[in-house]
């Protein structure tokens, strides 16, 4: 339950976790407007990686990883 | 839990985001969905049919309100376009970082 500081580390860890066990992984985001942050979390019920986004430029990267993950989730394999 | 189609889900989500702006938060969950709406059978019983294609289940929760939608593979591009639009318009409480470019200009002038 530790927050990953670096975006690249989170991106790699989250994607690897999903690829290792796609059936049991869930990806959540929690947006708190008055605190101005967006919490991302990827877990497979055993391990968990989290990232806290507070700056605007992170939003673009989050959009990208979200589309990627949804693309993987809704696929044939 | 209300299951909606993709377009209606985004509309409801926008309403939720507006309500959550004041002193509240909302959560989005994404997970893979294989189309089965029943539990995995016990050992010795016939296992569930393996799905041909997987879908993505999107859920949103705000206080006790919950909505969900299923995104099919062919709908992913349109849904993600709508969702990025939603993120841009509603998740606007993050800190803006000043561009280095404008600073350089300011020092010059």
N, CA and C atoms of all chains as a GROMACS GRO file, in nm:
protein
  558
    1UNK      N    1   0.082  -0.121   0.000
    1UNK     CA    2   0.000   0.000   0.000
    1UNK      C    3   0.085   0.126   0.000
    2UNK      N    4   0.196   0.119  -0.069
    2UNK     CA    5   0.283   0.236  -0.073
    2UNK      C    6   0.262   0.308  -0.204
    3UNK      N    7   0.267   0.439  -0.199
    3UNK     CA    8   0.255   0.516  -0.321
    3UNK      C    9   0.387   0.514  -0.397
    4UNK      N   10   0.376   0.490  -0.526
    4UNK     CA   11   0.495   0.496  -0.610
    4UNK      C   12   0.517   0.644  -0.644
    5UNK      N   13   0.641   0.689  -0.630
    5UNK     CA   14   0.669   0.832  -0.651
    5UNK      C   15   0.681   0.866  -0.800
    6UNK      N   16   0.740   0.773  -0.872
    6UNK     CA   17   0.777   0.801  -1.009
    6UNK      C   18   0.671   0.746  -1.105
    7UNK      N   19   0.627   0.829  -1.201
    7UNK     CA   20   0.520   0.785  -1.291
    7UNK      C   21   0.562   0.664  -1.374
    8UNK      N   22   0.685   0.664  -1.428
    8UNK     CA   23   0.729   0.554  -1.515
    8UNK      C   24   0.726   0.422  -1.438
    9UNK      N   25   0.771   0.427  -1.311
    9UNK     CA   26   0.772   0.305  -1.231
    9UNK      C   27   0.630   0.252  -1.213
   10UNK      N   28   0.536   0.344  -1.188
   10UNK     CA   29   0.398   0.301  -1.167
   10UNK      C   30   0.343   0.239  -1.294
   11UNK      N   31   0.369   0.305  -1.408
   11UNK     CA   32   0.316   0.259  -1.536
   11UNK      C   33   0.364   0.116  -1.564
   12UNK      N   34   0.495   0.094  -1.544
   12UNK     CA   35   0.551  -0.038  -1.574
   12UNK      C   36   0.496  -0.140  -1.476
   13UNK      N   37   0.495  -0.106  -1.347
   13UNK     CA   38   0.448  -0.201  -1.245
   13UNK      C   39   0.302  -0.238  -1.269
   14UNK      N   40   0.219  -0.137  -1.300
   14UNK     CA   41   0.076  -0.163  -1.319
   14UNK      C   42   0.055  -0.252  -1.441
   15UNK      N   43   0.125  -0.222  -1.550
   15UNK     CA   44   0.104  -0.302  -1.671
   15UNK      C   45   0.154  -0.445  -1.650
   16UNK      N   46   0.268  -0.460  -1.584
   16UNK     CA   47   0.317  -0.594  -1.560
   16UNK      C   48   0.222  -0.673  -1.472
   17UNK      N   49   0.168  -0.607  -1.370
   17UNK     CA   50   0.076  -0.677  -1.280
   17UNK      C   51  -0.047  -0.723  -1.357
   18UNK      N   52  -0.096  -0.635  -1.445
   18UNK     CA   53  -0.215  -0.673  -1.522
   18UNK      C   54  -0.185  -0.789  -1.616
   19UNK      N   55  -0.070  -0.780  -1.685
   19UNK     CA   56  -0.036  -0.884  -1.782
   19UNK      C   57  -0.016  -1.020  -1.714
   20UNK      N   58   0.036  -1.018  -1.589
   20UNK     CA   59   0.062  -1.143  -1.519
   20UNK      C   60  -0.068  -1.212  -1.480
   21UNK      N   61  -0.172  -1.135  -1.455
   21UNK     CA   62  -0.295  -1.195  -1.405
   21UNK      C   63  -0.416  -1.112  -1.446
   22UNK      N   64  -0.450  -1.113  -1.574
   22UNK     CA   65  -0.555  -1.021  -1.622
   22UNK      C   66  -0.692  -1.047  -1.559
   23UNK      N   67  -0.720  -1.174  -1.525
   23UNK     CA   68  -0.854  -1.205  -1.478
   23UNK      C   69  -0.884  -1.147  -1.339
   24UNK      N   70  -0.780  -1.130  -1.257
   24UNK     CA   71  -0.805  -1.088  -1.119
   24UNK      C   72  -0.762  -0.945  -1.089
   25UNK      N   73  -0.724  -0.872  -1.193
   25UNK     CA   74  -0.675  -0.737  -1.168
   25UNK      C   75  -0.785  -0.634  -1.180
   26UNK      N   76  -0.779  -0.536  -1.094
   26UNK     CA   77  -0.868  -0.422  -1.116
   26UNK      C   78  -0.789  -0.292  -1.102
   27UNK      N   79  -0.836  -0.196  -1.178
   27UNK     CA   80  -0.767  -0.068  -1.186
   27UNK      C   81  -0.867   0.038  -1.142
   28UNK      N   82  -0.834   0.112  -1.039
   28UNK     CA   83  -0.930   0.211  -0.992
   28UNK      C   84  -0.868   0.350  -0.988
   29UNK      N   85  -0.954   0.450  -1.001
   29UNK     CA   86  -0.908   0.587  -0.980
   29UNK      C   87  -1.010   0.659  -0.894
   30UNK      N   88  -0.956   0.737  -0.803
   30UNK     CA   89  -1.043   0.813  -0.714
   30UNK      C   90  -1.009   0.960  -0.728
   31UNK      N   91  -1.109   1.038  -0.760
   31UNK     CA   92  -1.085   1.179  -0.783
   31UNK      C   93  -1.144   1.261  -0.668
   32UNK      N   94  -1.062   1.343  -0.605
   32UNK     CA   95  -1.110   1.430  -0.497
   32UNK      C   96  -1.088   1.574  -0.543
   33UNK      N   97  -1.196   1.639  -0.576
   33UNK     CA   98  -1.182   1.771  -0.638
   33UNK      C   99  -1.127   1.876  -0.542
   34UNK      N  100  -1.179   1.880  -0.419
   34UNK     CA  101  -1.136   1.990  -0.333
   34UNK      C  102  -0.995   1.972  -0.278
   35UNK      N  103  -0.942   1.850  -0.287
   35UNK     CA  104  -0.802   1.831  -0.251
   35UNK      C  105  -0.713   1.840  -0.374
   36UNK      N  106  -0.776   1.836  -0.491
   36UNK     CA  107  -0.702   1.848  -0.616
   36UNK      C  108  -0.610   1.732  -0.643
   37UNK      N  109  -0.656   1.612  -0.614
   37UNK     CA  110  -0.573   1.498  -0.652
   37UNK      C  111  -0.653   1.382  -0.709
   38UNK      N  112  -0.581   1.297  -0.778
   38UNK     CA  113  -0.640   1.180  -0.842
   38UNK      C  114  -0.554   1.061  -0.801
   39UNK      N  115  -0.616   0.964  -0.733
   39UNK     CA  116  -0.540   0.848  -0.686
   39UNK      C  117  -0.562   0.732  -0.782
   40UNK      N  118  -0.454   0.671  -0.823
   40UNK     CA  119  -0.463   0.554  -0.911
   40UNK      C  120  -0.418   0.432  -0.834
   41UNK      N  121  -0.484   0.321  -0.863
   41UNK     CA  122  -0.448   0.200  -0.791
   41UNK      C  123  -0.467   0.081  -0.883
   42UNK      N  124  -0.371  -0.010  -0.880
   42UNK     CA  125  -0.383  -0.134  -0.954
   42UNK      C  126  -0.358  -0.246  -0.857
   43UNK      N  127  -0.451  -0.341  -0.847
   43UNK     CA  128  -0.431  -0.450  -0.753
   43UNK      C  129  -0.480  -0.583  -0.810
   44UNK      N  130  -0.414  -0.690  -0.767
   44UNK     CA  131  -0.459  -0.823  -0.806
   44UNK      C  132  -0.500  -0.903  -0.682
   45UNK      N  133  -0.538  -0.835  -0.577
   45UNK     CA  134  -0.580  -0.893  -0.449
   45UNK      C  135  -0.464  -0.949  -0.368
   46UNK      N  136  -0.344  -0.944  -0.420
   46UNK     CA  137  -0.227  -0.989  -0.345
   46UNK      C  138  -0.135  -0.870  -0.325
   47UNK      N  139  -0.104  -0.807  -0.438
   47UNK     CA  140  -0.017  -0.690  -0.434
   47UNK      C  141  -0.095  -0.569  -0.481
   48UNK      N  142  -0.038  -0.454  -0.455
   48UNK     CA  143  -0.110  -0.333  -0.491
   48UNK      C  144  -0.010  -0.223  -0.520
   49UNK      N  145  -0.029  -0.152  -0.630
   49UNK     CA  146   0.055  -0.034  -0.655
   49UNK      C  147  -0.034   0.088  -0.667
   50UNK      N  148   0.013   0.199  -0.613
   50UNK     CA  149  -0.068   0.320  -0.613
   50UNK      C  150   0.014   0.438  -0.662
   51UNK      N  151  -0.055   0.536  -0.713
   51UNK     CA  152   0.010   0.659  -0.757
   51UNK      C  153  -0.082   0.776  -0.727
   52UNK      N  154  -0.024   0.883  -0.682
   52UNK     CA  155  -0.105   1.002  -0.650
   52UNK      C  156  -0.069   1.111  -0.749
   53UNK      N  157  -0.165   1.152  -0.828
   53UNK     CA  158  -0.140   1.256  -0.928
   53UNK      C  159  -0.195   1.388  -0.877
   54UNK      N  160  -0.110   1.490  -0.879
   54UNK     CA  161  -0.156   1.620  -0.830
   54UNK      C  162  -0.137   1.730  -0.934
   55UNK      N  163  -0.064   1.701  -1.039
   55UNK     CA  164  -0.037   1.804  -1.138
   55UNK      C  165  -0.108   1.775  -1.270
   56UNK      N  166  -0.143   1.883  -1.338
   56UNK     CA  167  -0.217   1.873  -1.464
   56UNK      C  168  -0.150   1.783  -1.567
   57UNK      N  169  -0.018   1.795  -1.590
   57UNK     CA  170   0.043   1.713  -1.695
   57UNK      C  171   0.027   1.562  -1.674
   58UNK      N  172   0.009   1.520  -1.547
   58UNK     CA  173  -0.011   1.378  -1.521
   58UNK      C  174  -0.139   1.326  -1.586
   59UNK      N  175  -0.237   1.415  -1.603
   59UNK     CA  176  -0.367   1.373  -1.654
   59UNK      C  177  -0.355   1.312  -1.794
   60UNK      N  178  -0.269   1.372  -1.875
   60UNK     CA  179  -0.247   1.321  -2.012
   60UNK      C  180  -0.194   1.178  -2.007
   61UNK      N  181  -0.096   1.157  -1.916
   61UNK     CA  182  -0.036   1.023  -1.907
   61UNK      C  183  -0.139   0.924  -1.856
   62UNK      N  184  -0.224   0.969  -1.763
   62UNK     CA  185  -0.325   0.881  -1.708
   62UNK      C  186  -0.426   0.842  -1.816
   63UNK      N  187  -0.461   0.937  -1.900
   63UNK     CA  188  -0.551   0.907  -2.012
   63UNK      C  189  -0.493   0.797  -2.098
   64UNK      N  190  -0.362   0.808  -2.123
   64UNK     CA  191  -0.296   0.712  -2.212
   64UNK      C  192  -0.296   0.573  -2.150
   65UNK      N  193  -0.258   0.564  -2.022
   65UNK     CA  194  -0.249   0.430  -1.960
   65UNK      C  195  -0.390   0.371  -1.947
   66UNK      N  196  -0.490   0.455  -1.919
   66UNK     CA  197  -0.626   0.405  -1.906
   66UNK      C  198  -0.674   0.346  -2.039
   67UNK      N  199  -0.651   0.420  -2.148
   67UNK     CA  200  -0.693   0.366  -2.278
   67UNK      C  201  -0.621   0.236  -2.308
   68UNK      N  202  -0.491   0.232  -2.276
   68UNK     CA  203  -0.415   0.110  -2.301
   68UNK      C  204  -0.475  -0.007  -2.226
   69UNK      N  205  -0.503   0.016  -2.096
   69UNK     CA  206  -0.553  -0.093  -2.013
   69UNK      C  207  -0.690  -0.139  -2.059
   70UNK      N  208  -0.777  -0.044  -2.092
   70UNK     CA  209  -0.910  -0.082  -2.138
   70UNK      C  210  -0.899  -0.161  -2.268
   71UNK      N  211  -0.805  -0.118  -2.354
   71UNK     CA  212  -0.780  -0.193  -2.478
   71UNK      C  213  -0.740  -0.337  -2.450
   72UNK      N  214  -0.654  -0.356  -2.348
   72UNK     CA  215  -0.613  -0.492  -2.313
   72UNK      C  216  -0.728  -0.571  -2.254
   73UNK      N  217  -0.810  -0.503  -2.173
   73UNK     CA  218  -0.919  -0.574  -2.104
   73UNK      C  219  -1.023  -0.623  -2.204
   74UNK      N  220  -1.060  -0.537  -2.299
   74UNK     CA  221  -1.160  -0.577  -2.396
   74UNK      C  222  -1.088  -0.628  -2.521
   75UNK      N  223  -1.033  -0.748  -2.512
   75UNK     CA  224  -0.966  -0.804  -2.629
   75UNK      C  225  -0.993  -0.952  -2.636
   76UNK      N  226  -0.941  -1.015  -2.738
   76UNK     CA  227  -0.976  -1.157  -2.760
   76UNK      C  228  -0.897  -1.252  -2.671
   77UNK      N  229  -0.775  -1.213  -2.634
   77UNK     CA  230  -0.694  -1.308  -2.557
   77UNK      C  231  -0.721  -1.295  -2.408
   78UNK      N  232  -2.691  -0.122  -0.813
   78UNK     CA  233  -2.603  -0.111  -0.930
   78UNK      C  234  -2.687  -0.100  -1.056
   79UNK      N  235  -2.667   0.007  -1.128
   79UNK     CA  236  -2.744   0.027  -1.251
   79UNK      C  237  -2.653   0.004  -1.370
   80UNK      N  238  -2.692  -0.088  -1.457
   80UNK     CA  239  -2.613  -0.115  -1.576
   80UNK      C  240  -2.665  -0.027  -1.690
   81UNK      N  241  -2.576   0.057  -1.744
   81UNK     CA  242  -2.618   0.150  -1.848
   81UNK      C  243  -2.541   0.122  -1.977
   82UNK      N  244  -2.590   0.180  -2.089
   82UNK     CA  245  -2.506   0.169  -2.209
   82UNK      C  246  -2.400   0.279  -2.203
   83UNK      N  247  -2.304   0.270  -2.294
   83UNK     CA  248  -2.185   0.354  -2.282
   83UNK      C  249  -2.215   0.503  -2.282
   84UNK      N  250  -2.300   0.549  -2.372
   84UNK     CA  251  -2.327   0.693  -2.383
   84UNK      C  252  -2.397   0.744  -2.258
   85UNK      N  253  -2.497   0.667  -2.210
   85UNK     CA  254  -2.569   0.710  -2.090
   85UNK      C  255  -2.481   0.707  -1.967
   86UNK      N  256  -2.387   0.613  -1.965
   86UNK     CA  257  -2.294   0.603  -1.852
   86UNK      C  258  -2.213   0.732  -1.840
   87UNK      N  259  -2.162   0.780  -1.953
   87UNK     CA  260  -2.082   0.903  -1.950
   87UNK      C  261  -2.169   1.021  -1.904
   88UNK      N  262  -2.293   1.026  -1.952
   88UNK     CA  263  -2.381   1.136  -1.911
   88UNK      C  264  -2.403   1.136  -1.761
   89UNK      N  265  -2.432   1.017  -1.706
   89UNK     CA  266  -2.455   1.007  -1.562
   89UNK      C  267  -2.327   1.038  -1.485
   90UNK      N  268  -2.215   0.996  -1.541
   90UNK     CA  269  -2.086   1.017  -1.478
   90UNK      C  270  -2.057   1.166  -1.466
   91UNK      N  271  -2.095   1.241  -1.569
   91UNK     CA  272  -2.073   1.386  -1.565
   91UNK      C  273  -2.155   1.450  -1.454
   92UNK      N  274  -2.278   1.402  -1.438
   92UNK     CA  275  -2.362   1.453  -1.329
   92UNK      C  276  -2.298   1.422  -1.194
   93UNK      N  277  -2.251   1.297  -1.180
   93UNK     CA  278  -2.186   1.256  -1.056
   93UNK      C  279  -2.066   1.343  -1.027
   94UNK      N  280  -1.985   1.370  -1.131
   94UNK     CA  281  -1.864   1.449  -1.113
   94UNK      C  282  -1.899   1.590  -1.066
   95UNK      N  283  -2.008   1.644  -1.120
   95UNK     CA  284  -2.049   1.778  -1.076
   95UNK      C  285  -2.091   1.778  -0.930
   96UNK      N  286  -2.165   1.673  -0.892
   96UNK     CA  287  -2.209   1.665  -0.752
   96UNK      C  288  -2.092   1.646  -0.658
   97UNK      N  289  -1.990   1.572  -0.705
   97UNK     CA  290  -1.878   1.539  -0.618
   97UNK      C  291  -1.778   1.653  -0.603
   98UNK      N  292  -1.798   1.760  -0.681
   98UNK     CA  293  -1.701   1.869  -0.675
   98UNK      C  294  -1.694   1.933  -0.538
   99UNK      N  295  -1.808   1.936  -0.471
   99UNK     CA  296  -1.810   2.004  -0.343
   99UNK      C  297  -1.789   1.903  -0.232
  100UNK      N  298  -1.668   1.901  -0.178
  100UNK     CA  299  -1.643   1.823  -0.058
  100UNK      C  300  -1.670   1.674  -0.069
  101UNK      N  301  -1.649   1.614  -0.182
  101UNK     CA  302  -1.672   1.471  -0.195
  101UNK      C  303  -1.579   1.415  -0.302
  102UNK      N  304  -1.586   1.286  -0.322
  102UNK     CA  305  -1.502   1.224  -0.423
  102UNK      C  306  -1.582   1.116  -0.494
  103UNK      N  307  -1.532   1.073  -0.607
  103UNK     CA  308  -1.594   0.957  -0.673
  103UNK      C  309  -1.484   0.863  -0.722
  104UNK      N  310  -1.523   0.739  -0.737
  104UNK     CA  311  -1.426   0.635  -0.772
  104UNK      C  312  -1.467   0.568  -0.903
  105UNK      N  313  -1.366   0.539  -0.985
  105UNK     CA  314  -1.390   0.464  -1.108
  105UNK      C  315  -1.314   0.332  -1.098
  106UNK      N  316  -1.374   0.225  -1.142
  106UNK     CA  317  -1.305   0.096  -1.143
  106UNK      C  318  -1.313   0.036  -1.283
  107UNK      N  319  -1.201  -0.018  -1.326
  107UNK     CA  320  -1.196  -0.086  -1.456
  107UNK      C  321  -1.152  -0.228  -1.432
  108UNK      N  322  -1.224  -0.324  -1.487
  108UNK     CA  323  -1.172  -0.460  -1.483
  108UNK      C  324  -1.219  -0.540  -1.601
  109UNK      N  325  -1.150  -0.649  -1.623
  109UNK     CA  326  -1.184  -0.737  -1.735
  109UNK      C  327  -1.314  -0.811  -1.700
  110UNK      N  328  -1.399  -0.828  -1.802
  110UNK     CA  329  -1.527  -0.894  -1.780
  110UNK      C  330  -1.543  -1.004  -1.885
  111UNK      N  331  -1.572  -1.126  -1.838
  111UNK     CA  332  -1.580  -1.237  -1.933
  111UNK      C  333  -1.723  -1.269  -1.975
  112UNK      N  334  -1.821  -1.189  -1.931
  112UNK     CA  335  -1.958  -1.209  -1.975
  112UNK      C  336  -2.039  -1.301  -1.886
  113UNK      N  337  -1.975  -1.368  -1.788
  113UNK     CA  338  -2.051  -1.456  -1.700
  113UNK      C  339  -2.113  -1.378  -1.585
  114UNK      N  340  -2.241  -1.407  -1.557
  114UNK     CA  341  -2.306  -1.337  -1.448
  114UNK      C  342  -2.336  -1.435  -1.333
  115UNK      N  343  -2.263  -1.546  -1.327
  115UNK     CA  344  -2.284  -1.642  -1.219
  115UNK      C  345  -2.148  -1.687  -1.164
  116UNK      N  346  -2.147  -1.742  -1.043
  116UNK     CA  347  -2.018  -1.781  -0.985
  116UNK      C  348  -1.956  -1.900  -1.057
  117UNK      N  349  -1.828  -1.918  -1.034
  117UNK     CA  350  -1.756  -2.032  -1.092
  117UNK      C  351  -1.808  -2.159  -1.026
  118UNK      N  352  -1.848  -2.262  -1.102
  118UNK     CA  353  -1.905  -2.383  -1.041
  118UNK      C  354  -1.802  -2.457  -0.956
  119UNK      N  355  -1.856  -2.533  -0.859
  119UNK     CA  356  -1.766  -2.609  -0.771
  119UNK      C  357  -1.699  -2.722  -0.848
  120UNK      N  358  -1.601  -2.782  -0.784
  120UNK     CA  359  -1.528  -2.890  -0.848
  120UNK      C  360  -1.622  -3.006  -0.879
  121UNK      N  361  -1.600  -3.069  -0.994
  121UNK     CA  362  -1.684  -3.181  -1.031
  121UNK      C  363  -1.801  -3.141  -1.118
  122UNK      N  364  -1.834  -3.013  -1.115
  122UNK     CA  365  -1.943  -2.967  -1.201
  122UNK      C  366  -1.886  -2.911  -1.330
  123UNK      N  367  -1.974  -2.899  -1.428
  123UNK     CA  368  -1.931  -2.850  -1.558
  123UNK      C  369  -1.879  -2.706  -1.546
  124UNK      N  370  -1.755  -2.682  -1.590
  124UNK     CA  371  -1.705  -2.543  -1.580
  124UNK      C  372  -1.776  -2.454  -1.680
  125UNK      N  373  -1.772  -2.323  -1.653
  125UNK     CA  374  -1.836  -2.227  -1.741
  125UNK      C  375  -1.765  -2.224  -1.876
  126UNK      N  376  -1.840  -2.197  -1.981
  126UNK     CA  377  -1.781  -2.192  -2.114
  126UNK      C  378  -1.678  -2.081  -2.121
  127UNK      N  379  -1.568  -2.108  -2.191
  127UNK     CA  380  -1.465  -2.006  -2.204
  127UNK      C  381  -1.512  -1.900  -2.303
  128UNK      N  382  -1.505  -1.774  -2.265
  128UNK     CA  383  -1.558  -1.671  -2.356
  128UNK      C  384  -1.469  -1.654  -2.478
  129UNK      N  385  -1.535  -1.620  -2.590
  129UNK     CA  386  -1.457  -1.598  -2.713
  129UNK      C  387  -1.381  -1.468  -2.706
  130UNK      N  388  -1.447  -1.368  -2.653
  130UNK     CA  389  -1.382  -1.238  -2.644
  130UNK      C  390  -1.416  -1.176  -2.508
  131UNK      N  391  -1.322  -1.101  -2.455
  131UNK     CA  392  -1.344  -1.039  -2.325
  131UNK      C  393  -1.396  -0.897  -2.343
  132UNK      N  394  -1.459  -0.845  -2.239
  132UNK     CA  395  -1.507  -0.707  -2.242
  132UNK      C  396  -1.446  -0.635  -2.122
  133UNK      N  397  -1.473  -0.507  -2.115
  133UNK     CA  398  -1.422  -0.431  -2.002
  133UNK      C  399  -1.541  -0.377  -1.923
  134UNK      N  400  -1.537  -0.399  -1.793
  134UNK     CA  401  -1.644  -0.350  -1.708
  134UNK      C  402  -1.598  -0.221  -1.641
  135UNK      N  403  -1.676  -0.116  -1.658
  135UNK     CA  404  -1.643   0.012  -1.596
  135UNK      C  405  -1.748   0.043  -1.492
  136UNK      N  406  -1.700   0.075  -1.373
  136UNK     CA  407  -1.795   0.109  -1.267
  136UNK      C  408  -1.761   0.246  -1.212
  137UNK      N  409  -1.864   0.315  -1.163
  137UNK     CA  410  -1.840   0.441  -1.096
  137UNK      C  411  -1.920   0.442  -0.967
  138UNK      N  412  -1.858   0.497  -0.864
  138UNK     CA  413  -1.926   0.501  -0.736
  138UNK      C  414  -1.915   0.641  -0.676
  139UNK      N  415  -2.029   0.691  -0.632
  139UNK     CA  416  -2.030   0.820  -0.564
  139UNK      C  417  -2.124   0.807  -0.445
  140UNK      N  418  -2.069   0.820  -0.323
  140UNK     CA  419  -2.145   0.792  -0.202
  140UNK      C  420  -2.213   0.657  -0.216
  141UNK      N  421  -2.346   0.650  -0.213
  141UNK     CA  422  -2.408   0.518  -0.224
  141UNK      C  423  -2.459   0.491  -0.365
  142UNK      N  424  -2.435   0.585  -0.456
  142UNK     CA  425  -2.480   0.566  -0.595
  142UNK      C  426  -2.376   0.486  -0.671
  143UNK      N  427  -2.422   0.386  -0.745
  143UNK     CA  428  -2.329   0.307  -0.824
  143UNK      C  429  -2.385   0.290  -0.964
  144UNK      N  430  -2.301   0.313  -1.063
  144UNK     CA  431  -2.342   0.286  -1.201
  144UNK      C  432  -2.233   0.204  -1.268
  145UNK      N  433  -2.271   0.132  -1.373
  145UNK     CA  434  -2.172   0.051  -1.441
  145UNK      C  435  -2.206   0.039  -1.588
  146UNK      N  436  -2.108   0.002  -1.667
  146UNK     CA  437  -2.130  -0.022  -1.809
  146UNK      C  438  -2.029  -0.126  -1.857
  147UNK      N  439  -2.065  -0.193  -1.966
  147UNK     CA  440  -1.977  -0.292  -2.025
  147UNK      C  441  -1.930  -0.238  -2.159
  148UNK      N  442  -1.798  -0.238  -2.179
  148UNK     CA  443  -1.743  -0.187  -2.305
  148UNK      C  444  -1.696  -0.304  -2.388
  149UNK      N  445  -1.752  -0.317  -2.508
  149UNK     CA  446  -1.709  -0.423  -2.600
  149UNK      C  447  -1.585  -0.379  -2.675
  150UNK      N  448  -1.522  -0.479  -2.732
  150UNK     CA  449  -1.396  -0.450  -2.802
  150UNK      C  450  -1.416  -0.345  -2.912
  151UNK      N  451  -1.525  -0.358  -2.990
  151UNK     CA  452  -1.544  -0.265  -3.102
  151UNK      C  453  -1.580  -0.124  -3.054
  152UNK      N  454  -1.624  -0.112  -2.928
  152UNK     CA  455  -1.662   0.020  -2.877
  152UNK      C  456  -1.549   0.091  -2.803
  153UNK      N  457  -1.435   0.022  -2.786
  153UNK     CA  458  -1.328   0.081  -2.704
  153UNK      C  459  -1.283   0.219  -2.754
  154UNK      N  460  -1.255   0.238  -2.884
  154UNK     CA  461  -1.208   0.370  -2.926
  154UNK      C  462  -1.307   0.483  -2.898
  155UNK      N  463  -1.435   0.461  -2.928
  155UNK     CA  464  -1.533   0.568  -2.904
  155UNK      C  465  -1.548   0.594  -2.754
  156UNK      N  466  -1.551   0.485  -2.676
  156UNK     CA  467  -1.570   0.502  -2.532
  156UNK      C  468  -1.450   0.574  -2.471
  157UNK      N  469  -1.331   0.538  -2.513
  157UNK     CA  470  -1.214   0.602  -2.454
  157UNK      C  471  -1.204   0.748  -2.496
  158UNK      N  472  -1.251   0.779  -2.618
  158UNK     CA  473  -1.254   0.919  -2.661
  158UNK      C  474  -1.348   0.998  -2.571
  159UNK      N  475  -1.465   0.939  -2.542
  159UNK     CA  476  -1.562   1.006  -2.456
  159UNK      C  477  -1.506   1.021  -2.315
  160UNK      N  478  -1.438   0.916  -2.269
  160UNK     CA  479  -1.387   0.919  -2.132
  160UNK      C  480  -1.273   1.021  -2.117
  161UNK      N  481  -1.189   1.032  -2.219
  161UNK     CA  482  -1.081   1.132  -2.209
  161UNK      C  483  -1.140   1.272  -2.206
  162UNK      N  484  -1.244   1.290  -2.287
  162UNK     CA  485  -1.313   1.420  -2.287
  162UNK      C  486  -1.366   1.450  -2.147
  163UNK      N  487  -1.424   1.346  -2.087
  163UNK     CA  488  -1.479   1.362  -1.951
  163UNK      C  489  -1.369   1.397  -1.851
  164UNK      N  490  -1.255   1.327  -1.862
  164UNK     CA  491  -1.147   1.354  -1.767
  164UNK      C  492  -1.098   1.497  -1.782
  165UNK      N  493  -1.085   1.541  -1.908
  165UNK     CA  494  -1.035   1.676  -1.932
  165UNK      C  495  -1.130   1.780  -1.875
  166UNK      N  496  -1.261   1.757  -1.890
  166UNK     CA  497  -1.354   1.862  -1.849
  166UNK      C  498  -1.385   1.857  -1.700
  167UNK      N  499  -1.384   1.737  -1.639
  167UNK     CA  500  -1.427   1.729  -1.498
  167UNK      C  501  -1.314   1.715  -1.398
  168UNK      N  502  -1.203   1.656  -1.439
  168UNK     CA  503  -1.094   1.641  -1.342
  168UNK      C  504  -1.000   1.760  -1.358
  169UNK      N  505  -1.054   1.878  -1.332
  169UNK     CA  506  -0.977   2.000  -1.359
  169UNK      C  507  -0.927   2.065  -1.230
  170UNK      N  508  -0.930   1.988  -1.122
  170UNK     CA  509  -0.886   2.046  -0.995
  170UNK      C  510  -0.737   2.028  -0.968
  171UNK      N  511  -0.667   1.964  -1.061
  171UNK     CA  512  -0.525   1.941  -1.039
  171UNK      C  513  -0.447   2.071  -1.059
  172UNK      N  514  -0.329   2.072  -0.997
  172UNK     CA  515  -0.245   2.194  -1.005
  172UNK      C  516  -0.194   2.214  -1.147
  173UNK      N  517  -0.200   2.335  -1.192
  173UNK     CA  518  -0.141   2.365  -1.323
  173UNK      C  519   0.005   2.400  -1.305
  174UNK      N  520   0.088   2.341  -1.386
  174UNK     CA  521   0.231   2.371  -1.378
  174UNK      C  522   0.263   2.472  -1.487
  175UNK      N  523   0.331   2.577  -1.448
  175UNK     CA  524   0.366   2.681  -1.546
  175UNK      C  525   0.469   2.627  -1.642
  176UNK      N  526   0.449   2.657  -1.768
  176UNK     CA  527   0.543   2.608  -1.869
  176UNK      C  528   0.674   2.685  -1.859
  177UNK      N  529   0.782   2.614  -1.884
  177UNK     CA  530   0.915   2.675  -1.875
  177UNK      C  531   0.931   2.783  -1.981
  178UNK      N  532   0.865   2.758  -2.096
  178UNK     CA  533   0.874   2.849  -2.210
  178UNK      C  534   0.832   2.991  -2.170
  179UNK      N  535   0.717   3.001  -2.104
  179UNK     CA  536   0.664   3.134  -2.070
  179UNK      C  537   0.758   3.205  -1.972
  180UNK      N  538   0.823   3.126  -1.886
  180UNK     CA  539   0.916   3.185  -1.789
  180UNK      C  540   1.036   3.246  -1.862
  181UNK      N  541   1.086   3.169  -1.962
  181UNK     CA  542   1.201   3.215  -2.038
  181UNK      C  543   1.168   3.346  -2.110
  182UNK      N  544   1.045   3.351  -2.165
  182UNK     CA  545   1.001   3.472  -2.232
  182UNK      C  546   0.997   3.590  -2.136
  183UNK      N  547   0.944   3.563  -2.016
  183UNK     CA  548   0.927   3.669  -1.917
  183UNK      C  549   1.063   3.728  -1.876
  184UNK      N  550   1.163   3.641  -1.864
  184UNK     CA  551   1.295   3.690  -1.823
  184UNK      C  552   1.360   3.774  -1.934
  185UNK      N  553   1.329   3.732  -2.059
  185UNK     CA  554   1.384   3.807  -2.173
  185UNK      C  555   1.326   3.948  -2.178
  186UNK      N  556   1.192   3.954  -2.163
  186UNK     CA  557   1.123   4.080  -2.186
  186UNK      C  558   1.127   4.170  -2.070
   0.00000   0.00000   0.00000
